[in-house]
């Protein structure tokens, strides 16, 4: 049975949420029961992020909650930039920002496999009983795909047979 994808809720506050139209633009992304707040220097969303806040909802801000956001940090930023540009009727800019969220293209990079090895090692250190399943859920892929990624990370020498990553 295929899992239904749940997309995060995104809200744009062009002049800040709590500054009564005098602050920099904020984008609030609600996902995994938390609010991720990104503050940008201007309405284009270009440049460095001024501030990033993660507000827990019902859950405490524990490593397992943070682990859900870390691998997708670039995607959340791209989504926030796209939402900000869309709000300001810059459809072309929104599409360009969303393209960066797309698939990585042909082949996966060494950096990607280092990340998978690091995630695997972290999950083992935290006592996760099913690290491959956890990786698959985090990346929204099948267990088989996550297993192939881990196998390739091992082949590249990033994970040894005991599961310790070499990153």
C-alpha beads as a LAMMPS data file, in Angstrom:
LAMMPS data file: protein, C-alpha beads

167 atoms
166 bonds

1 atom types
1 bond types

-500.0 500.0 xlo xhi
-500.0 500.0 ylo yhi
-500.0 500.0 zlo zhi

Masses

1 110.0

Atoms # bond

1 1 1 0.000 0.000 0.000
2 1 1 1.418 3.369 -1.066
3 1 1 1.673 6.048 1.624
4 1 1 -0.128 9.298 0.929
5 1 1 2.229 12.266 0.832
6 1 1 1.429 15.025 3.273
7 1 1 2.676 18.423 2.191
8 1 1 3.587 21.084 4.733
9 1 1 1.396 24.150 5.208
10 1 1 3.137 27.358 4.151
11 1 1 2.105 30.875 5.190
12 1 1 3.818 34.078 4.052
13 1 1 3.848 37.208 6.210
14 1 1 5.202 39.951 3.896
15 1 1 6.093 42.306 6.763
16 1 1 6.603 39.875 9.624
17 1 1 4.045 38.078 11.726
18 1 1 4.403 39.972 14.978
19 1 1 5.775 43.352 13.920
20 1 1 2.593 44.981 12.586
21 1 1 3.781 45.495 9.018
22 1 1 7.182 46.948 9.905
23 1 1 9.473 43.929 9.892
24 1 1 11.190 41.745 7.324
25 1 1 9.199 39.044 5.527
26 1 1 8.629 35.757 7.343
27 1 1 7.615 32.388 5.959
28 1 1 6.109 29.850 8.355
29 1 1 6.199 26.191 7.338
30 1 1 4.141 23.814 9.457
31 1 1 5.409 20.252 9.206
32 1 1 5.991 17.294 11.531
33 1 1 3.952 19.023 14.232
34 1 1 6.300 22.013 14.376
35 1 1 6.569 25.505 12.940
36 1 1 9.704 26.350 10.984
37 1 1 9.977 30.146 10.715
38 1 1 12.364 31.632 8.151
39 1 1 13.031 35.390 8.101
40 1 1 14.403 36.901 4.883
41 1 1 16.053 40.294 4.305
42 1 1 13.549 41.285 1.608
43 1 1 10.512 40.063 -0.304
44 1 1 12.560 38.421 -3.067
45 1 1 13.865 35.800 -0.655
46 1 1 17.361 36.264 -2.073
47 1 1 20.435 36.416 0.083
48 1 1 21.119 34.842 3.418
49 1 1 18.362 33.975 5.850
50 1 1 18.281 36.506 8.696
51 1 1 16.723 34.181 11.236
52 1 1 15.485 30.626 11.527
53 1 1 13.265 29.413 14.379
54 1 1 11.841 25.990 15.050
55 1 1 8.845 26.012 17.373
56 1 1 7.564 22.711 18.708
57 1 1 3.851 22.045 18.786
58 1 1 2.717 19.120 20.905
59 1 1 6.058 17.322 21.015
60 1 1 9.198 18.382 22.811
61 1 1 12.093 19.466 20.635
62 1 1 14.044 16.226 20.892
63 1 1 16.666 14.757 18.537
64 1 1 14.098 12.578 16.778
65 1 1 12.010 15.685 15.991
66 1 1 15.041 17.664 14.824
67 1 1 16.142 14.686 12.724
68 1 1 13.022 15.092 10.593
69 1 1 14.027 18.616 9.548
70 1 1 17.810 18.388 9.100
71 1 1 17.970 16.271 5.913
72 1 1 15.441 18.496 4.179
73 1 1 16.799 21.889 5.261
74 1 1 17.647 22.976 1.709
75 1 1 14.184 21.938 0.540
76 1 1 12.460 23.946 3.261
77 1 1 14.481 27.039 2.326
78 1 1 13.672 26.571 -1.377
79 1 1 9.992 26.104 -0.536
80 1 1 9.998 29.266 1.606
81 1 1 11.672 31.279 -1.158
82 1 1 9.174 29.970 -3.714
83 1 1 6.219 30.855 -1.462
84 1 1 7.591 34.351 -0.862
85 1 1 8.097 34.959 -4.569
86 1 1 4.671 33.551 -5.420
87 1 1 3.081 35.865 -2.838
88 1 1 4.678 38.812 -4.623
89 1 1 3.465 37.613 -8.025
90 1 1 6.899 36.518 -9.225
91 1 1 5.793 33.219 -10.782
92 1 1 9.065 32.777 -12.683
93 1 1 11.102 33.177 -9.484
94 1 1 8.802 30.757 -7.665
95 1 1 9.242 28.106 -10.351
96 1 1 13.030 28.535 -10.306
97 1 1 13.074 28.140 -6.520
98 1 1 10.909 25.024 -6.718
99 1 1 13.152 23.442 -9.358
100 1 1 15.905 23.197 -6.759
101 1 1 13.624 20.893 -4.731
102 1 1 13.327 18.432 -7.618
103 1 1 15.192 15.208 -8.020
104 1 1 18.989 15.307 -7.969
105 1 1 19.276 14.243 -11.617
106 1 1 21.341 11.366 -12.925
107 1 1 23.353 9.669 -10.233
108 1 1 23.758 10.622 -6.620
109 1 1 26.775 12.480 -5.290
110 1 1 29.398 11.425 -2.771
111 1 1 27.984 14.090 -0.453
112 1 1 24.596 12.373 -0.623
113 1 1 26.084 8.992 0.308
114 1 1 28.121 10.598 3.116
115 1 1 24.852 12.021 4.436
116 1 1 23.187 8.601 4.288
117 1 1 26.174 7.040 6.105
118 1 1 26.041 9.772 8.756
119 1 1 22.277 9.320 9.214
120 1 1 22.704 5.565 9.531
121 1 1 25.469 5.967 12.121
122 1 1 23.408 8.532 14.067
123 1 1 20.349 6.296 14.083
124 1 1 22.393 3.369 15.392
125 1 1 23.958 5.554 18.089
126 1 1 20.482 6.660 19.190
127 1 1 19.431 3.021 19.505
128 1 1 17.123 2.910 16.479
129 1 1 16.094 -0.721 15.941
130 1 1 15.325 -0.278 12.229
131 1 1 17.687 2.384 10.818
132 1 1 17.085 1.531 7.146
133 1 1 13.341 1.868 7.637
134 1 1 13.868 5.202 9.428
135 1 1 16.008 6.481 6.539
136 1 1 13.367 5.385 4.039
137 1 1 10.635 7.232 5.937
138 1 1 12.752 10.364 6.299
139 1 1 13.454 10.512 2.568
140 1 1 10.008 9.287 1.471
141 1 1 11.391 6.290 -0.433
142 1 1 10.913 2.539 -0.188
143 1 1 12.956 0.494 2.245
144 1 1 14.526 -1.135 -0.804
145 1 1 15.776 2.226 -2.114
146 1 1 17.188 3.183 1.296
147 1 1 18.888 -0.203 1.480
148 1 1 20.476 0.358 -1.957
149 1 1 21.745 3.752 -0.821
150 1 1 23.303 2.203 2.270
151 1 1 24.844 -0.591 0.183
152 1 1 26.406 2.004 -2.132
153 1 1 27.676 4.016 0.847
154 1 1 29.338 0.832 2.121
155 1 1 30.804 0.113 -1.332
156 1 1 32.315 3.609 -1.342
157 1 1 33.887 2.923 2.035
158 1 1 31.722 5.343 3.982
159 1 1 30.193 2.686 6.261
160 1 1 32.073 -0.324 7.564
161 1 1 30.551 -3.722 8.308
162 1 1 29.891 -2.791 11.960
163 1 1 27.811 0.174 10.825
164 1 1 30.237 2.924 11.855
165 1 1 30.299 5.621 9.219
166 1 1 33.584 7.016 7.989
167 1 1 32.453 10.619 7.643

Bonds

1 1 1 2
2 1 2 3
3 1 3 4
4 1 4 5
5 1 5 6
6 1 6 7
7 1 7 8
8 1 8 9
9 1 9 10
10 1 10 11
11 1 11 12
12 1 12 13
13 1 13 14
14 1 14 15
15 1 15 16
16 1 16 17
17 1 17 18
18 1 18 19
19 1 19 20
20 1 20 21
21 1 21 22
22 1 22 23
23 1 23 24
24 1 24 25
25 1 25 26
26 1 26 27
27 1 27 28
28 1 28 29
29 1 29 30
30 1 30 31
31 1 31 32
32 1 32 33
33 1 33 34
34 1 34 35
35 1 35 36
36 1 36 37
37 1 37 38
38 1 38 39
39 1 39 40
40 1 40 41
41 1 41 42
42 1 42 43
43 1 43 44
44 1 44 45
45 1 45 46
46 1 46 47
47 1 47 48
48 1 48 49
49 1 49 50
50 1 50 51
51 1 51 52
52 1 52 53
53 1 53 54
54 1 54 55
55 1 55 56
56 1 56 57
57 1 57 58
58 1 58 59
59 1 59 60
60 1 60 61
61 1 61 62
62 1 62 63
63 1 63 64
64 1 64 65
65 1 65 66
66 1 66 67
67 1 67 68
68 1 68 69
69 1 69 70
70 1 70 71
71 1 71 72
72 1 72 73
73 1 73 74
74 1 74 75
75 1 75 76
76 1 76 77
77 1 77 78
78 1 78 79
79 1 79 80
80 1 80 81
81 1 81 82
82 1 82 83
83 1 83 84
84 1 84 85
85 1 85 86
86 1 86 87
87 1 87 88
88 1 88 89
89 1 89 90
90 1 90 91
91 1 91 92
92 1 92 93
93 1 93 94
94 1 94 95
95 1 95 96
96 1 96 97
97 1 97 98
98 1 98 99
99 1 99 100
100 1 100 101
101 1 101 102
102 1 102 103
103 1 103 104
104 1 104 105
105 1 105 106
106 1 106 107
107 1 107 108
108 1 108 109
109 1 109 110
110 1 110 111
111 1 111 112
112 1 112 113
113 1 113 114
114 1 114 115
115 1 115 116
116 1 116 117
117 1 117 118
118 1 118 119
119 1 119 120
120 1 120 121
121 1 121 122
122 1 122 123
123 1 123 124
124 1 124 125
125 1 125 126
126 1 126 127
127 1 127 128
128 1 128 129
129 1 129 130
130 1 130 131
131 1 131 132
132 1 132 133
133 1 133 134
134 1 134 135
135 1 135 136
136 1 136 137
137 1 137 138
138 1 138 139
139 1 139 140
140 1 140 141
141 1 141 142
142 1 142 143
143 1 143 144
144 1 144 145
145 1 145 146
146 1 146 147
147 1 147 148
148 1 148 149
149 1 149 150
150 1 150 151
151 1 151 152
152 1 152 153
153 1 153 154
154 1 154 155
155 1 155 156
156 1 156 157
157 1 157 158
158 1 158 159
159 1 159 160
160 1 160 161
161 1 161 162
162 1 162 163
163 1 163 164
164 1 164 165
165 1 165 166
166 1 166 167
